[in-house]
Every structure is written in structure tokens, then in C-alpha cells.
Amino acid sequence: MATPNVTSSSLLQNVSRYEDVKEAAKKTKEDMGKQEFLTLFTAQLQNQNPLEPVKNEAFVAQLAQFSQLEALTNMQGSLDKFVTSMSGERMLGSASLIGKKVAVTDTPTQLTKGGTIDGSIDLPMGASGIQVSVFDSQGRLVQELIAGPQLPGTTPISWNGKDAAENPVPSGLYRMTANAVVNGKNVPVPVSTLSTVRAISSNPTDGSVSVEVDGGKTMLLTDVKRVGI
């Protein structure tokens, strides 16, 4: 009877060598995933030398690595779901801030007709005197407020919405700056004013929530230190 013509390549076409599978996994991605690990582990079992099988301790160690990998993968998935869930909850919870006022540093603030703009200045060392300047949206000086000595701490300030001639100014965005005399030196100091929250947004990358206030300035929710009515 004639012997079938079977080449060595046809005999080996369905056989995977451990080395081939390992190299393929390296090319697929630098960090081995659990599927690649399981493929390598299975190939190792199929292709080990029956005369020198892998010791039980080595198998146990590899199985422990696989279990660790599986646990870490599941943990990562759970954390991702948790972050997404918390981001959504923070987004919904922060929506209640829309229409309310939050303290924002060095940003234009909306003045309504007949209203005022309130703010504060932090003076850790106190001051011999302070000067607050009010500018309109075009950068024009509208009013200057002068105050005497201030104790260390937070100093509240308020502008009544009138110019130097005590005439009411139009509604719009106004910005306040301040200078204080500290230890005989005239130094600029930040002014925090209450601006109305207009929108809430969430960053899909890290789940952080931001608030947008009058004038288009955006700040992280975690940076909000004061909320007013």
C-alpha cells in the first residue's frame, strides 16, 4: 500500500510552540493581559518535555500570578465603574449650585440694576490701609474705595454699584482689584467676589467637576471655598 505524501509542515501546522506564542504576545502589547497569560500557560502545558516536566512549585507560582492578575483586572474594572458612578453623582449634586453665588478670585462679577458687589480680601498680617478699584468690562476705572487700618484676617468689602459721582452705573460685568499697605509697602492683594454659577461640567478623563461663573471663568468644584445666596 502506498504511503501518503505528508510533509513535515502539514504535520506541524496546528502545533503551537511555547516560544512562538510568547513572542506573539510580546508583539501584541508590552504589558501582558490575562488572556495572553492564559494562552502562554496552556501552550506551556501542551509543549513541556515529558521527561523533564515543570515542577509543581513552578505551576503553583504561575497559577498564583494568574490569580493576582485576574484580581487586579477585576479590581480595575470595579474602580472604573465606581469613579464613573461618583462622577455622575457629583454632577447631579453640583447642579443645585446653578444660580447660586460662589467666591471667585480676580474675576469679573455681574452687577444687577440697583444691586451691589460683595467681596473679601485676605490680610494675614493686617494692613495700614487698603484701596479697592472697580473697573467696567472695557477696563475703565469706575470707582475707588478707601479704608483705614485693618486687623489680620479676612476683610469684607462691598461696592454699591455707583461711580465716583454717586451715579448708578449700568448693569454688567465689573472687576475689583485691591492694594494694601503692609509693613510700609504698597502691595497688590487678591479680591474674592461672589459670582453666580451659570453651568456645571464634568471631565470624563478623571471625573472632576467644574463650575462656570459670570464672565466665563471656570474653576474646579474642589476649589470652591464659599457659597452664598
Solvent accessible surface area in square Angstrom, and as a share of the most:
residue,aa,sasa,rsa
1,M,239,1.07
2,A,91,0.71
3,T,121,0.70
4,P,104,0.65
5,N,146,0.75
6,V,85,0.49
7,T,74,0.43
8,S,80,0.52
9,S,79,0.51
10,S,49,0.31
11,L,121,0.60
12,L,114,0.57
13,Q,130,0.58
14,N,134,0.69
15,V,84,0.48
16,S,57,0.37
17,R,131,0.48
18,Y,70,0.27
19,E,95,0.43
20,D,70,0.36
21,V,25,0.14
22,K,78,0.33
23,E,88,0.39
24,A,56,0.43
25,A,12,0.09
26,K,122,0.52
27,K,174,0.74
28,T,94,0.54
29,K,95,0.40
30,E,170,0.76
31,D,113,0.58
32,M,86,0.38
33,G,19,0.19
34,K,80,0.34
35,Q,118,0.52
36,E,31,0.14
37,F,30,0.12
38,L,79,0.39
39,T,58,0.34
40,L,15,0.08
41,F,27,0.11
42,T,56,0.33
43,A,5,0.04
44,Q,30,0.14
45,L,77,0.38
46,Q,134,0.60
47,N,60,0.31
48,Q,58,0.26
49,N,76,0.39
50,P,115,0.72
51,L,156,0.77
52,E,132,0.59
53,P,79,0.49
54,V,41,0.23
55,K,151,0.64
56,N,116,0.59
57,E,126,0.56
58,A,36,0.28
59,F,34,0.14
60,V,96,0.55
61,A,50,0.39
62,Q,42,0.19
63,L,89,0.44
64,A,55,0.42
65,Q,101,0.45
66,F,50,0.21
67,S,67,0.43
68,Q,124,0.55
69,L,44,0.22
70,E,53,0.24
71,A,54,0.42
72,L,111,0.55
73,T,58,0.34
74,N,82,0.42
75,M,111,0.49
76,Q,100,0.45
77,G,30,0.29
78,S,67,0.43
79,L,91,0.45
80,D,74,0.38
81,K,154,0.65
82,F,123,0.51
83,V,69,0.40
84,T,97,0.56
85,S,58,0.37
86,M,67,0.30
87,S,13,0.09
88,G,35,0.34
89,E,103,0.46
90,R,89,0.33
91,M,66,0.29
92,L,141,0.70
93,G,48,0.46
94,S,6,0.04
95,A,46,0.36
96,S,75,0.48
97,L,25,0.13
98,I,90,0.46
99,G,50,0.48
100,K,93,0.39
101,K,64,0.27
102,V,0,0.00
103,A,20,0.16
104,V,3,0.02
105,T,58,0.34
106,D,62,0.32
107,T,6,0.04
108,P,46,0.29
109,T,4,0.02
110,Q,55,0.24
111,L,3,0.02
112,T,86,0.50
113,K,186,0.79
114,G,83,0.80
115,G,19,0.18
116,T,77,0.45
117,I,3,0.02
118,D,65,0.34
119,G,4,0.04
120,S,20,0.13
121,I,0,0.00
122,D,94,0.49
123,L,3,0.02
124,P,113,0.71
125,M,130,0.58
126,G,3,0.03
127,A,14,0.10
128,S,70,0.45
129,G,13,0.12
130,I,8,0.04
131,Q,66,0.29
132,V,2,0.01
133,S,13,0.08
134,V,0,0.00
135,F,58,0.24
136,D,23,0.12
137,S,84,0.54
138,Q,130,0.58
139,G,52,0.50
140,R,153,0.56
141,L,95,0.47
142,V,24,0.14
143,Q,21,0.10
144,E,79,0.35
145,L,50,0.25
146,I,126,0.64
147,A,38,0.29
148,G,39,0.38
149,P,114,0.72
150,Q,42,0.18
151,L,154,0.77
152,P,88,0.55
153,G,36,0.34
154,T,89,0.52
155,T,15,0.08
156,P,109,0.69
157,I,19,0.10
158,S,65,0.42
159,W,1,0.00
160,N,74,0.38
161,G,6,0.05
162,K,67,0.29
163,D,36,0.19
164,A,84,0.65
165,A,71,0.55
166,E,101,0.45
167,N,81,0.41
168,P,103,0.65
169,V,23,0.13
170,P,105,0.66
171,S,63,0.40
172,G,21,0.20
173,L,51,0.26
174,Y,12,0.05
175,R,94,0.34
176,M,5,0.02
177,T,36,0.21
178,A,4,0.03
179,N,51,0.26
180,A,0,0.00
181,V,55,0.32
182,V,27,0.15
183,N,118,0.61
184,G,68,0.65
185,K,142,0.60
186,N,109,0.56
187,V,53,0.30
188,P,109,0.69
189,V,21,0.12
190,P,79,0.50
191,V,2,0.01
192,S,31,0.20
193,T,4,0.02
194,L,23,0.12
195,S,0,0.00
196,T,13,0.08
197,V,1,0.00
198,R,129,0.47
199,A,39,0.30
200,I,21,0.11
201,S,59,0.38
202,S,42,0.27
203,N,63,0.32
204,P,133,0.84
205,T,125,0.73
206,D,85,0.44
207,G,3,0.03
208,S,31,0.20
209,V,6,0.04
210,S,19,0.13
211,V,0,0.00
212,E,68,0.30
213,V,1,0.01
214,D,10,0.05
215,G,51,0.49
216,G,47,0.45
217,K,77,0.32
218,T,74,0.43
219,M,28,0.13
220,L,79,0.39
221,L,47,0.23
222,T,112,0.65
223,D,72,0.37
224,V,25,0.15
225,K,169,0.72
226,R,121,0.44
227,V,75,0.43
228,G,17,0.16
229,I,190,0.96
